[in-house]
Structures are given as structure tokens and as C-alpha cells.
Amino acid sequence: MISVLPASRADRTSADASATAWALAARGGDPEAAEHFVRALHGDVLRYVTHLSGDPQTAHDLTQDTFARAFGSLHRFEGRSSARTWLLSIARRAVVDSLRRAAVRPRIADAVDWRLAQEQAQQRGLPGFDDGVALLDLLETLSDERREAFLLTQVVGLSYEEAAGFLGCPVGTVRSRVSRARMALDRLLQAAEAAAAPAA
């Protein structure tokens, strides 16, 4: 199970510096640095693509695709941004490309109700599984802009400044999107709890 709690700012800054140094060393052909680079950022990429794609089953493939793309273009990485920010931008493109491919690919199912078959194929009984599904469902109700700002700052752990640079918008816009996302999620949670109370 991967923690969704972001590290403290000091820890994150130190981890970012290390990951960037490893990326630069890996660019120079150091295989040990390449391994450290992957280990340092694998969890962040996996969390990000899982939430961005909304499909936990393809998240590992998207994560692999992200790192394959990153190593393919590592020779162009100069360390002007942190390796994590650079890698997340690659992950974002990988998810977008995957969604575009899925949109034009026909879906074939031998079951009469393929949606029900898909739901029944999902793993259950894992620690935090139901909470994770509930969170994904709630996040899906947010607009794309609010969801991405929320994920980058609250799940992946970027600072508002880093998220603003990543998204290409002012810091105030990121703060506003995250604030509105939190308010929307709070309202939805309260409504869900109120609906569940009579049943209990």
C-alpha cells in the first residue's frame, strides 16, 4: 500500500535535490544513479497516474511508460526544474496519450453487462480499498483543473509554487482551485455521511 500523505517540506526539498542529482548522474551513464532515481520517484509517479487516469489497473503500465519516456529523453534533462516536476510532466503526457488511445479503441466484452463484469473483477478486501474507491469517486466529481491541483498538492505533495509552475498558472489560482476542491469534497462527504446515518 502506498501512502498518500505528503512528506514535510524540508524532507521533500532534500528528496527533490537528491532525485535531481541522481537524474543528472544517470544522464551521464551511471546505472546505480538511474536505479536510485527510479526508486526515489516511483511512488510519486504511481500515485499521480493512478488518480489522473482514474484507472488503478493501468497505473503500473503508465508508470513504466513514464520512466521509459524519461530515460529516452534523459539526455535533454539539464536540472533547471526538479527531476520530480520534470518526471510528472512526462507522466501527465503518458496519461493523456493513454486516454486518447483508449477513446478510439473499441471495447469488447463477452458479458452482457460489461460494466458489472469489470466491477466484479476489481480486487476487494484490501486494507483501505473501500476508502480508496470512495476517494476516487469523490475526486471524479471535481473539474479537471481542481482535481489536478488537489492531487499535485495534497496527494503528490508539491508545494503550491511547484504546482503553479507545473500547471503554468499563478500560485493564487492553484490555491483557489485547491480550496474549492476541499470545500466540494467536504460537502460531498457530509452529504454521504448524512445519507448513511439513517441506514445505521
N, C-alpha and C positions, 0 to 999 in steps of 0.2 A: 504494500500500500504506500502511495507517495503522499507525503504531507503537502497540504495546500497552504500552510502557514508560511508567509514570507519571513526571511531571515531579518535580523536587525540591520539598520542602515550601515553600521560600521562593518559588520560581517559581510554584507553584500558588496560594499565597496572593495574590501580586501579580496573577496572571491572574484569579483569582476577583474581586478588588476591581475590576479593570478591566471584567470582564464585567458585574458588578452595576451599575457606573456607567453602562455603555452601555445596559443594560436600562432603567434609570430614565430616561435621556435619550430612549431610543426611546419610552417610555411618554408622554413629553411631545411626541412628534411629530417627532423628529429622524431622518430617513431614513438618514443616514450612521452614526449610532449603532446603528440597527437592523441595518445591514449588518455592522458590527464585532461586534455581539452574536452574530449567526449564525455568522460566521467563527470567533469565539473558542471556541464551544461545539459546533460541528457534529461535530467528531471524537469528542468525548466521548459525545455522544448516539448517534452511529452505532455506536461500539464497544459501548455499553451495550445498545442494542436488538438488535444482532446476536447477542450472547451470551445475552441474556434470552429472545429469541424462538427461538433455535436455527435461524433461517432467514435466511441471508445474502442470499437473493434478494429478500426483502421488507423488508430493513433500510432501504434508501433511502426506500421509501414510508413506513415507520414514522417515520423521521427527519423527513421532510417533514410528516407528520401532527402530530408533536410540536411543530414550530415553528409550524405553523398554529394549533394549540390555544394555544400560548404567546402568540402575537400577539393571539389572540382574547380572552385574559384578562390581557393585559399591564397594562391599566388598574387591575387589582387588586393587582399586584405592588408591594410597598412596601419591599423591600430588607431585610426582617427576617432572612431567610436569604440565603445567596449565590444569585446567579442560577443557578449551575450546579446546586445542590441543588434549587432550585425547578423547574428545567427537567427534571432527571432524574426527579422525581416525576411530572411530566406524561408523560414518556417511558414510565415504568412503566405508567401507566394506559392509554396508547395500545397498548402490547403486550398488556396484559390484555384490552382491548376487541377487539383483533385476534384473539387466541386464542379468545375467546368466539364471535366471528362465524364463525371457521373451524370451530369444533366443531359448529355447527348447519348449516353449508353442505355439501351433498352434493359428493363428489369424483367427477368424471367423467374417465375415461381411456379412450382408444380402444385402448390397448395391453393385451395380455393380462396382463402383469406391469407394472403402473403404477409400482411402486417401482423396478424396474430401469430403466424408461424415465426416471424422474426422476433417478436417479443418473447415467445416461449423458448427461443434458442439462447436468450440472454442468460448469463450466469447470475445466480441468486444465492442468497445466504452468506455472502461475503461480508466481512466487517465494514460497516458504513455504506454498503451497497445501496440500500433504500434512500439514505440521506443523499448520496451522490446523485442518484437518479432524480430525486426531488429538486436538488440544486440545479441540475442540468435543465429540468423542465422550467424552473423559475427563470433561469438565465435566458432561455429561448423566448420568453415574453418581452425581453428588452429589445430596444432598437439595436441595430448592429453597432452603431457608434458608442452607445452607452455600455453595451456588453463588452466590447473590446477594451474600452478604457477601464472598466471594472476588473476584467481579467488581468490586464497588464499590471495594474497597481495592487490589487487585493489578492490575486492568486499567484501570478508570476513573481510579484514583489518589486517591480520597477518603481522608482520614485516618480512623482508627478512630472518632474522636469525631464526624466528619461523617457517617460511615456509620451510627453509632448513632442520630444524630438523624434521619437519613433513614429508617431502618428502624423507629424507635420502640422501641428496646430498649437495655439498658445497654451501655456500652463493653466490659465484660468478656465479655458474650455475643457481641459481634462478634469479639473476639479469639479466643474459644474456637471459634467457627464457622470462622474463617479457619485457625486452627491445625489443626483436624480435617480441613478440606478439603485443606490442604497434605499432611498425613500420608496421606490417602486417595489423593491424586494421586501421591505418591511411591511408594506401594505398587503402584499400577497401572502406573506407568512401569517400575518394577523387574521386575514380572511380565512386561510386554510385551518388555523387553529380554532377559530370560531365555528367553522363548519364541522370540525371533528369533535368539538366539545359535547354536543347533544348525543352523538353516537356513543361516546364514552360513558 
